[in-house]
């Protein structure tokens, strides 16, 4: 609330939507109340079918829900029904008319596989041919999980076809954020696993034009292109901000969910991959890490004495600045074979 959302749905309602719809209150105070869809008569077809009191959102202190102590113990959420025309929520027209906006939410893929249909929507608006919003792309990994994605620029395929390589984890609550600016789109995926606090992001440098969100239909938890593009899982704490939130602001929201005030220790999510090159080629090594504040990177090389020495930026040797997540060494002379990176936010 301190970031002044345009709309903010907490999904704390507890009525049963099997036979009738109900309102999802907009906590921003801007009266953008959404509507839970009711059942079409098919078993498990309604949004929150059976009553929301059976749908627990991210909560503290339990193994199954991964323990986010910044939430109350009875925090609720919206349970969606994949493959049904009534498995989502309708949102009121937001009248955004902007290309500077942030969408944030918590998601929980229900199935272990996970079964998430490519191009599923999480917050989508369609008005005739125009489509805009956030959700998943058609790009999938080896487990057929689609990457987080977005649609913008009058339904431009260069937006929804972009691959973020950010794949949600099955049966686990995770925080996702989409930041739209005139010059780029940044997607964040944050979650706590058994071994690390994972803080991932991807950036598409394609420019964005303003999108209206003032007509047609807006879905929370789905895309009205087809019922099969309803998210197969639960969703919570959906918020829209009429600003491009900074990375530190996004991290601050996640930090509050963790119940922390002074940061998150750095951790490496993806180690640098081994590579083979010839002398004179460019050596490129990359690492994916996260932490609050953002971690710093210090690349090192193992000397013949087996000790480790820091690699220094050198235009003469073709070494790019070595405090980034990727090490570039052009015209590599081939004197070293072992490298490592130290990640710290101290």
N, C-alpha and C positions, 0 to 999 in steps of 0.2 A: 504493500500500500504506500510506502514511503517513496516509491518510484512513480506514483501517480498514473495508474493504469487507465486506459480508455475503457476496458472491460475486464472483469475478473470473476470467474466462476469457480467456486470452491466445491460444489456438488455435495453439500451437506444435507440435502433433502432425504427423507426416509420413507416416503410413501411408495406403494406398490404401483408400478406402471403397466401391469399386465392387461388391465382393462381400460385404463384411462391415462391420459398424459398429465403432466404437471410442469410447473415452472422451475427452472434452475435460476436461482437468484444471482444477480450481478452485484457483487460486493463493492464495485467501484463507486456505486451511487449514481451512475449515469443511465440507469434504467434499461440496460441492454439484456433484460432477462431472456434466457433461452428456454426451449421447450423440449422436454423428454418425449421421444416418440413412444407411442403405445403399441401393443402387440397387434399383429395382423391375423391373430388366431392360431398361428403355428407355435408349437412348443419352443420356448426360449427365444422368441423373435422380438421381444420388446427391449428397448433400452432399459437396463436395470430390471429386467424381468425377475419377479419374485421379491422385489423390494431392495432399496439401496442399503438397508441395514445389514445385508449380507456381503456388501462390497466394501472391503477395507482398503483405504489408500495407504500411502507410505506412512508408517508409524514407527515409534521407537522400540528398540529392545527385543525384537523377535527375529529368529533365524530366517523364517520364511519370507519376511518382508524386509530383511537386510538391515533393519534398525537405523532409522533416521530420527535422532532424538529431538530435532527441532520441530517435529510435528506432535500434536496431541495424541494420546493413546487411542482415542476413538475416531481418528480422522477417517472420513468416508470419501468415496470416489464414484465415478460413473462407470458402470459395467456395460460394455457395448456388445451387440449381437452381430457377429460377422455373417455376411451373406443374406441379410434380411433388409427389406426396405424400411424397417422400423427399429433398427438397431443403433441409432445415433441420436443426436440432439440438433434441433433447429436453432440457429442464432438470429437475432434481429439484425437488420442492416446497420453496419457500423459507420458508414459514410466517412471512410478514412481519406480517400482521395490523396494518396501520398506514396512516395517511394522511400520513406524514412520511417520504419516501423519495426517493432520487435514482438515476436510471438514466443511465449514460454509455457511449458507444461511438464507434467510428470506422466510417464506411460509405463504400462506393464503388459508385455506380450503374454498371452494366456497359455499357449501351448509350448511344450518342451522343444519342438522342432527348431524354431518357432514357425507356425503357419501364419505368415503375414503376406497378404496378397500384394504383388508389385503394384505401385501407383496408388496404394491406399492413402486416404486422406486423414489428416488430424484436425486441420482447420482450413476448409476450402469454400470458396465462393465461386459460383458460376452464374453468369448473366448473359444468356445467348451463347455466342461463340467464346466470349472472354471467360477466362478462368484464372484465378489467383489464389494462392494459399500455400500451406505447408503440409508435409506428410512424408511420403516415401517415393522414391523413384522406381524405375523399372530395372535398375541395375541390381543384381543379386550376387551374393558370395557363394562359396562351395556348398554351404548348407541351405541354399536357396532363400536366404534372408535378404530382403531388399534394403538398400541403403537409404538413410534419411535424405529427403529431397524437397524440392519446392517447385511451384509453378508461378510464373510472373510474365510480364511484358505481353499481355494479350494472348496468353496461352502459347507462348513461344517454346518450341521444342528444345531450344538450346538451354532453357532453364530446367524443364522437367527431365531432360535427357542427361543432365550433368551427373556424374558419379562422385558423391562425397566420400565414399568408402567408410562411412560411419554406420555400423551395423548394430542395432540394439541387441541386448542379451535376453534370452528367453527366461520367462518366469522370474523377473527381477524388476523392481522399480528403478527407473532412471530418469534423470532430468534432461530435457532437450530444450534448446533455444535456437531461434532463427532470427537473424538480424539483417534486415533489408536496408541498403543505402543506395543512393544514386549511382555509385560506382562499383558495388560488390554485394555479395551475399555471404554471410558467415553462419555456419551451423555448428552448434555445440552439442556434445553428448557426454554427460557426467554420470558416474555411478560408482558405488562401492562394491568391490568384489571381496572374496575371502583373502586375497593377498595384497590388494592395492586400492587406492583411490584413483579411479580412472577419469581423466579430464582431457577429452579429445575435441578437436575442432577441424573444420575444413572450410576453405575460402574459395568461392568462385568470383573471379575478377570481372565478370560480364556486367555491364551497366544495367540499371533498372529504371523503368519509367513509372510514373504514378499509376496506382490501381485504385478503383473507386470503392468497392465493397458497399455500394449503395443501392443495389437492386438484385434481382434474381434470387438465388437461394444460398444461404451459408450453412454449412454443416460443421458441427463439432464431433470429431470422432469418425468421420467418413467423408466420402466424396460423392455427390449426387450424380456423377456420371454413371455409376452402377452400384447396386447394393453390395457387390463383391469387392468393392473398394472401401468398405467399412473396416476400420482397424479391429483386428482380432485380439481384443484385450480390454484393459481398463485404462481410464484417463483421469487425471486429477489436476487441480490448481491451474486451470487454463487462464492465461492472461495475455492481453494485447496492450502494447505501449506505443504511443505516438511519438516515438523517439528511437534512434539507433543506439541501443544500450552498449556501453563499452564492455570490454572483456572483464574488467574488474567488477563492474556492476553485475554481470552474469555470474561471476564467481562468488560475489557477495550473496546472491540468492541461494546458491548451493551451499555456501558456508553456513548460512542460517539453518538450512535443513539438517546439516551435520551437527548443529548445536555448538559450533565453534565460533570464536571471535578473533583468533590470532593467526589463522592460516592453516594450510594443509601441507604436510611434509611431501617433498617431491617423490615421484615414483615413475619408473619407466614402464610404459605399456607395450611398446614394440622395440626390441633390441635392433641395433644395426645388423644388416644382413651381410654375410660373407660375400665377397665379390672377387673376380679374377680379371686383371687388366694387363696390358702390355706397357712397357716403358714408353713414356711420352704421351700416354692417354690421360684422361681426367679421372681421378679417383673421387668418387662420391659416396659418402656414408651418411645415413640418416637415422635418427632416433625419434620416437614419439614418447613424450613424457608430459606429466602434468603436476600441478601444485599451486598453492595460493600463498604468497604472490607467485607470478609466473617464474618458472625456474630459469636459471642460467646454465649454459652448456660450456664445458671445458674439455676439448679434445686433446688426447695424449697419444704418444707413440712409444712402443717398447724398444729400448736401445739394445745393442749387442750385450751389454752388461746385465740385461734382464730388468733393469730399472725403468721407470716410466718418466717421460719428459713431456711437458706441455708443448703443443704445437702453436707457433706464433704466426700471426698474420704477416704475410710477406708478398708484396707485389713482384719482387725479384724472382721468387721461387714459384709464383702462381698460386699461393695459398690465400683463399678468401678469409674474411674475418672468422675466427674460430670460436665465437661465443654464440653461434646459432645452432639450431637443431640439425642442420646439415653441414657436413664438412666437404668443401670443394678444394681439390688440389689439382690444378691444371698442369700438364706436362710433368706428370709424376715420374720421379727418377727411379723408383723401384728399390730404394735402399731398405725399406721397412715392410714388414708383413703383418705385424700385430698392432691394432689400434684399440682404444677404448674411449669412452666419454664419461665424464663425471657430471652429474646433474645435481644442482643445489639451488635453493632459494634463500640461502642465508646471506 
